Amino acid sequence: MRLCTRASALFGALLVAAPVGAWPELSLAQDAEVSAPSVRVGLKRRVAVGRFSNSTPYGRLLLSPGEADPVATQASDMLTNALVGSGHFFVFERGDLQALSAERVLSDAEAQRLVGVDTLLLGSITQLGRRNEGKQGFLNSQRRQAVNATVEIRLVDVRTGRVFFTASGSGEATTETGEVAGFGTRAGYDSTLNDQAINAAIADTMTQVINQLQQRAWYTDILRVSGDNVFVSGGPSQGLSSGDRFRVESPGEVITSAQSGLPITLPGTQVAEIELVSFFGETPETEGAVARVVQGELPDNIAGLRVTEIR
């Protein structure tokens, strides 16, 4: 009894004497914080996510030949979710075209063409590493698991196949556990840290991707001209508002450059300027706008005319 009393007194004295900051925090998990990028809302561009690969050895050793890499598939889904959640893009399916084509046959929708996009996003996970750190004291211990991930994303112009921008993002996810005199928490291998780190790395690239795509001129087409009314594609879901003004241009000539071998479109000629007055349509895909010509004059043949934002 006397020995037990002395041990309790010694333990109590250690607890009182130790400063608060000396003891480890007892937490089961510390999630990677993914904050929404603060970017100006602009006109929506049409994008699609193409191939997303896992360039690291992680998760690939047990795959059979031809089997899809679940880590790469997961990263592709995360990127798609981030693009849709940003509210800046119309995102179209490209990763599961085989399943989409089969469904189009069942739905008798083969006659309708798939919508083309302005930019294709390709990406890869280039780093995915885990480290374990620990500290051992007289009556306390602390263990920390951390996962670091790096992703690379490329923006490809679908008309030329040229990569016009690359973005790199990194993210980290950690979990901490600790014990004091045998009390506290213990944690084994936490596989969710990989998901959190990849998600944080993708979120780190989003501001760069959004800003770069918004630097490219937004454009749409003229559906029909009826009297003073000019009907164009697009509506409020794409960021259009009444009173917005746009240039109407004739298409520029496309010339293949001898220096680069790439087609170069010469600047088009502005023929008119229009102002949006009202909208129609019930869904983002069927929205349109009614505009009036405020400057210039539209030709009788509107084929090939392009409506672009004024910068």
N, C-alpha and C positions, 0 to 999 in steps of 0.2 A: 504493500500500500504506500509506504513512504517513497519507494522508488518511482511508482506511478505518479505520485504527487509532484516529485521533483521534475520528472519529464514533462508533465503538463505545464509546470511553471516555466521551464526552460523554453518550451514551444511558444507560450504566450509572450514571453519577453522578446523572442525573435520577431514575432508578428508586430509587436508594438515598436520595436527599434527599427525595423526595416522601413525605408521610405516608400511611399505609395508608388512612385514611378519605377521602383526596382522590380515589382512583380509583373509577370507577363500578362497580357490581356487574354482572357479565356473566351475565345470565339470559335464557333464551329466552322465558319466560312467567311471569307471576305471577298465579295463579288467584285468583278471588274466593272467600273462605272462607265457606262456608255451614254454619253449625252448627245442629244440631237444637235446636228450642226446648225449654227445660226447663220443662215444665208438668205439673201434677198429672194423673195418669191417672184419668179419670172414666168415666162411663157413655157409651157411644157414641151419637152422634146420626146421623140419616140426612140426608145432604146430596147435592147435585148441582151441577155446574158448568154454568152456562148460557152466555150470550153472553160472549165475551172479545174485545175489539176493540183495534185499534192506532190510537190517536188522533194519532200523530205522522206526519210525511211520510215517515219512513224505510220503504223497501221497498214503497211504494205507487204510485210513479210509473209503473212498468212493468206494473202489473196491468191485465188486461182487465176490462171491465165484467162484474160478476157473479162474477169469479174470487175464490176465498177468499184472504185475506191469510195467507201462511205464517208471518209473525211473530206474528200473533194466535193462529193455530192452535197454534204452538209454545208460546206463553205459557199457553194453556188446558191443554195437555198437562202442562206443568211444574206448574201449580197442582193438577191432578188427582193427579199423582205425589206432590206434597208432602202433600196431604190423606191419601192412602192410606198413605204412609210414616210419617205421624205416629202412626198406630195409634189415633186418637181418633174416627174416623168410619167409617160405612158409606157408601161413595161410589157413586152410581148414575149410569149413562150418560145424558146428555141432549144432548150435542153431536152425536152421530151417530145420531139416532133413526131416520132413513130407512134406514140400513144395518141397524140393530137390528131394525126392523120387517120388513125383507125376510128376515132370518135367522130370525125367529120364525115366518114363514110356512113356510120350508123345514124347520124343526124341529118343525112342528105344535104350536107352543106358543102359538097365538093365544088359546086359551081361558083362559090364565093372565094375570091382570092385571099390568101393570107396577107395581112397588112405588112408592108415593108417598114423598116426602121431607118433612122438617121445614123445611129451609132451602135456598134456591137462592142460589148465589154467582155474581155478575156482576162483571166486571172490565174494565179497560182499561189499556193502556200510555200514559201521559200525557207521558212524557219519555224520549227516547233520543238522547243526544248523544255525540259523539266529539271528543276534542281531542288534538293532538300537541304535545309539548313537547321541546325539545332544548337541549343545552349543548355548546359547542365550545371546546376548550382548545388549547394549543400542540401537544401530542402525543396528546390524548384527545378523544373525543366521546361524547355520551350522548343517546339518544333514548327517549322514553317515550310510549306510547299509552295513553289512558284512555277508558273508556266509562262513562257514568252513565245509569242507568235509574230511572224511577219508575213504580210501578203503583198503581192504585186498585182496591179490592175492596169491593163492596157485599153485604150480607147481606139477603135478602128473605124475609119471612114468606110462604110459599106460600098460606096460607089467606086473607090479606087483600091481598097484593101490596105491603105497606108495607115500605119500606127502614128497618130498625131499627138498622143499624150500618154504618159505613164505616171502612175501614182503608187507610192509605197506607204504602207501603214503598219504600225506595230502596236501590240497590246500585251498586257500582262494581267494574270489572275493569280491570286494568292489565297491561302488558307492558313490560319495559325491556331495552334492548340497549345495548352500549357497545363502544368500540374504544380501544385504547391503542397508539399508534405503528403503526396499520394492522392490529393483531391484535385479534381479538374476534369479535363476532357482528353480523350485519345482518339486519333483519327488515322485510318489507313489510307490507301491510295485513293485519291479523289479524281475520277476520270472527267468530271464535269468542268474541271479547270481548263482542260484543252478547249472545250466548246466556248467558254467565257473568253479565253485569250484570243481565239480566232475571231469571235464576234467583235471584240474591242479593236482588233487590228483592222477589220473591215470598216468599222465606224470611223476609224482614224483617217481613212481615205476619202470619206464621203464629201467633206467640204471641198477638197481639191477637185473631185470629179464633178460636183455640181457647178462650181465656179467655172471650170474649163468648158463644160457643155453649154453654159449660159453665155459664153463669149462667142459661140457660133450663132450666126443669124438664124432666127426662127422664121419659118416660111410656111405658107399654105397655098391652096389653089382656089381658083374661081369656079364655082359650080355652075352658075348660070347668070345671065344678065337679062332682066325683064324691066323695060322702061328705065326708070331712075334707080331701080333696086339692083344691087350687086350682091349675089349670094355667095358666101365663101365658107369653107370648112373651118370648124373650130368654134368654141364657145367659152362660157365662164369657167368650166372645169379645166381649161388649158391656160387660164389666167387672163382671158380677154375681158374687157370692160367697155361699156358704151362710151363713146367719145375717143377711143383709141384710134390713132391714125397709122396707116400702113402705105408703103410704096407698092405700086404695081409695075412690074418690070417685064420686058420681053426677054426671052431666054438668050443668054450669051452664047457665042460660038465656042464649041469644044475643040481644042487643038492639042495634039500630042506633042509634048516637049521632047526635042532631040537630046536635051541635056540630061533629063531624068527618066525619060521614057513613060512618064505619067501624063494622063489627060489633064489639061488645064482649061477651065471654063473662063472665058473672057467676061468682063462685067457686062451685065445686061443693061438695056436702055430703059430709063424710067419713062413710062407713058402716062401715068396718072397717080393721084394720091386719093385714097378713100378713107372715110370715117365710119366707124361702126355705130349703128343706131339702135339695133335690137337683136334678139337671139331667138332661136327655135331649136326643137329637139328635146328629148327626154333623158337621154343617157349621154355620157361622155363620148361614146363612139358615134352617136348620131347627131351631135350638136352642130349647129351652123349659125352664121351671123348674117344679118342684113346690113349692107353698107351703102353709102352714097358717095358719088365722086365729088370731091371738093377742089380738085385741081387737075388739069389735063383732060384727056378724053380717051376712053377705051376703044380699041379697034373693033370692027365687026366680028373678026375671027379671034376669039379669046383662047384658042388652043395654045398651050405652052406658056401662057402668062403665069407669073408667080407673084404672090403677095408676100412681102417681106417686112419685117419690123424696121422702123426708122431708128437709126443710131446716131 
